[in-house]
Amino acid sequence: MKTKLAILALLCAVPIMAMGDLDELGTINAGDDELTRLGLIPQIIQTIDVLDVGLRQSDVVYSPTEVHGKITLSDVGSYKPLTNLVTDIEITGTNITLDLGGRTIVGTIDVSGSVVIIKNGAVLAPTPLNVELANRPAVKVQDSANSVLLKHFHVECYDSSLTGTLYELTMTDTVEETYSLVGTGTVFDSAPGRTAIEVSGTVVSLFDCSVSSGSAAHSTNSDADDGGHAVVIGDTANKVRLRDCIIITGNGGDSSSGTAGSGGDGIHIKDTANHIELDDCTIFETGSGGDGSTAGGNGGHGIQIASTAVDVGVHGCRIRNTGAGGAPGGAGGKAILDAVTTAGAYSIIFSNFAHNISNTIKFDLRGTGTEEGVASPNPPDGTVLNPYANVFVS
């Protein structure tokens, strides 16, 4: 019996950030007498050394369902790549630290465990090989995850594509795998931009991260898809904080036969997300809406809050350069669009600054459609503004 599966190999080279290689992990070489003098027990040092695990490309496990292979981290410990890795990483255990040490992971990271730290490196999500992968965030914190910290961390998504080099994978009864080139060309009708980070867990903190999502592919025979959001805070998210993050989002796709896609939002807070804090984040640019034959896509908002979200705080954020609407009829993106109208669940939005916002309504709070914030001269004059006011200059 033969099973056939089409796999798309991309026509683009993926650059990898190289920040130096370590042959081995650092160890303590002092003798036992010296360790005893310092009050350290050699057995303790050995135990710590065992838990500090180096990761190599040879640790990647490959299967027909894993495009880049996968490394699963399930045991307690600190893990450090010894080189840049091309792989997906799945963190399922408790008390796990992934210290990238300046390395880059070319692939995705999925966190379902608890008490997890990911820090000091980069994730580069390559162009998706199919629509299912385009819907997979570069980094996802699942609803089962608890107490997760991402810090000093860069996430970048490559744009989606409809074309590439097509290979065919054949699996036989003897579990042999063979590949053959079957041509090039258009593989999908449409493909969304990839979201950079999605958080659905409890007690999650993103600190000092830079985040860029992917643009959607253009379509010639269907409606186009939306660009990826930089950060999605899912409906089960509870007690999530973003602080001092830099954000850029992808464009919506064009469509020559239907409706175009909308640009990605900087931070998109969904459904029943609860107790969310956004502090001191800078959204430099959101995606533009695509052009369509029947309707243009909308530009991405800096921050969008769903009507059923609860207790969202946004303060000290700078939102710039929201995406323009596509032709015909697409609306420009707003700095902050807050749809919460339920007393007791109101968002708390103050002291935010907006510049170069493509929509005439800069801040749209509590679903009123009338809150624009306070206009400030540029450059500022002697006018004194309420320090809690949301301010814009264009």
Protein Blocks (a to p, Z undefined) as FASTA:
>chain_A
ZZdddddddfbdcddddebjafbdcddfbdfklmmmnopafklmmmmmmmmccddfklpc
cdfklmnopaddfbgcddddfbdcddddddfbghiacdekopacedddddfbehiadehi
addddddfbfklmmpcfbdcdfkbghiadehiadddddddfbdcdddddddfkopacddd
ebecdfbfbdcdddfbdcfbehiadehiacddddddddfkbccdddddfbdcdfkbghia
dehiacddddddddfkbccdddddfbdcehjbghiadehiacfbdcdddddfkbccdddd
fbdcdfkbghiadehiacehiacdddehiacddfbdcfbfbehiaccdehiacehiabfb
lbdghhlopagbjaddddddfbdcdfkbccdfZZ
